[in-house]
Amino acid sequence: MSVHRMSVAGGFRYLLRHTATGDTTRGQQTLVDYYATSGNPPGRWLGSGLDALGGGAGIAPGSVVTEAAMSAVFGRAVDPVTGTALGRGFPTRTGPDGVSRPAGVAGYDLTFTPVKSVSVLWALGDGDTRAAVRAAHHAAVAQTVAVLESRVAATRVGYGGSTRTAVRGVVAAAFDHPDTRHGDPNLHPHLVVANRVQGPDGVWRTVDGQQLFAAAVALSETYDGLLADEVARRLPTSFGWRDRGLRRTPGFEVDGIDDELLALFSTRSSDINTHLGGLLVAFHTSHGWGPNRVETIRLRQTATLATRPVKHARPWSDLLTSWTQRARQATGLEPRDLLAAVFEGAYARPLRARDIGPDSRRDLAALAVMGVQERRSTWNGWNLEAEIARLAKNLPMASALDRAELHASLLATAQAGCVALDGADTGPIEARASLVATPYPDHPNSEAADRRPRDRWATMARRWTTSTVLDAETRLLTAATTGAGPAVRDGFAERVAAALTCPEGPPRSLTARGMRALSADQAAALVQVCSAGRGLQVLVGPAGSGKTTALKAIKGTWDLDPDRATNTGGVVGLAPSAVAAAQLSEALGTRCETTAKWLHETVGPGGQQRAAVIAELTTRLDGPATPGQSRMSMKDTRHRPPTATSSQNSPPTQPTRWRRPTGPRAFQLGGIVPAQGPGLRSRGESHAHTAVGTRSRRDS
């Protein structure tokens, strides 16, 4: 499920011209005529907020959405039955042409997209199967809307909207779309939630969109689980995990529908991935490194828009026929044969919440905490619930209420294993469970809903972490404040920095080593890192500020130190992946390894095994090894982890230059440095031995 803000001007026009008509243009036809001629289903009203419309008479959920009613609710913020204003009207703004037009947010477009295997099952199934899948889809959407109404939807009251308060449901219009823009099966509704909700005092106000976006991922994962439950209740099917490759979230698909069949009906994704591949190559060529996660998402959005074809209106019956023909031509099998394996699964009784014992709940909660901890250092309740819903959706639940109770219990147990960063007393698990245990009721405005604590939004917004993260931060702070580290000769770093900032340019002796002219903050970072003698130092700067250029100068200064024989003797770059390590090695001109490999071979099993071999060889030589005793023993000695008395490239009898640090400091680069050629900087660097780290502020 995705969430998009819809403006009164452009967003509302798009709603009328495209969303309400399956992303196709209808010319001068009315909505009623379009639905009649195309054979596509009309839009329908959803949400318990419909009860307050029509002067209290209400609009029946599931009733057809007319063009006049849409214009009233989303275009003018008035009651579609009585014409009464729903709170304040939309503000107006005068454009460059001098014409005043309505402005503001008309609503929020929630797109519920099931997994591809569900759409394929619907597209290739017989009439009964299609009806069952579509009914399951509608039920899952309605249940997710109930979760939104009872736990997420809110409005703000008081001075400056300082206080959140509950609402009496939402008003929403749902429009079912059957396919992608490439004509592949993709049964998905656009649920447009109006930006008007009624508070407990009967006054209509705007929706607190901040809460809607905060809970979007959790609602999406919950919808996936509810849809799997509904499909399994109506059809003898089961769902399972599919491996999607390294660094990708496993898929959750209908068992019996193979990946080849899914790929056949995923041409839109194939086009996007093909175009994205070209964008990635161009990015790497122009920048000298690969994009990070945020940049990859933006490139995918660019590829999506660039490959977006014009959609042509086709009746649903024609689409279903064409999909059957495509599957038959591609596989040589009839649809019933392609789906035969789907219905061969053994019957499995759906679970009640009480069927999942305390030990299983603790294990699931622990896995959820581990999962969210891998993605972020702090999180809120919605982040944690999204991970819980992701883990629990492979458990077939007997009802939506059972799934809600399971999520609430797991969330309370998971939070019990976390550390609240606000320092407040969280209270016993049972008390916290009451804050989040929200059923998926048929009528969210029930007495049970009124008894829920009114601070449920603040409860979900609390920031959490774990003792594991705090312990890691403590180790880093200790290394930065009390851990002694290596340093170059007194005054040497200052002289190198002065040469690299000379107005006439750096001397040839430095440029020959790949060292470039530095800005003032880069030169200051060089002096700080090379002279401070701290066990850990951090170099922070946005993309383009010249972190890699500064690190190359730091590495060159380290190599040029006249006392190199008495310091650690070099710089080893560490990166999170082999690709990043190769890019970093090319940029810095030094040996780089992955962090995992370096840890394995120093303090991990590899280092321990090497130490054991060295100890055994030393024992066989009946004494401590000397430079002339054994080439094998000295070769292994060179790979020992560096300590305060030995290093990789210096004799073990010579001491290392260490300085006691004066206190923690994260040096910051501020200005953006123009590119000076390929390999200017690299992504995801983290450097050890000199204890230098770089991290883009955007990546933190």
PyMOL commands that set and color helices and strands:
alter all, ss='L'
color gray80, all
select helices_A, chain A and resi 10-17+19-21+31-38+48-52+54-56+67-76+116-124+127-152+159-161+209-214+216-234+259-264+267-287+293-306+316-331+335-338+340-344+353-355+358-375+381-392+400-416+429-436+447-450+456-461+467-481+492-500+508-511+520-531+547-560+564-566+578-588+595-602+605-620+631-637+697-699
alter helices_A, ss='H'
color red, helices_A
select strands_A, chain A and resi 2-7+44-46+92-94+100-102+105-111+155-157+163-165+172-179+185-194+197-198+204-205+239-242+251-254+419-420+464-465+485-486+537-541+572-575+592-594+658-659+666-668+686-688+692-696
alter strands_A, ss='S'
color yellow, strands_A
deselect
rebuild
show_as cartoon
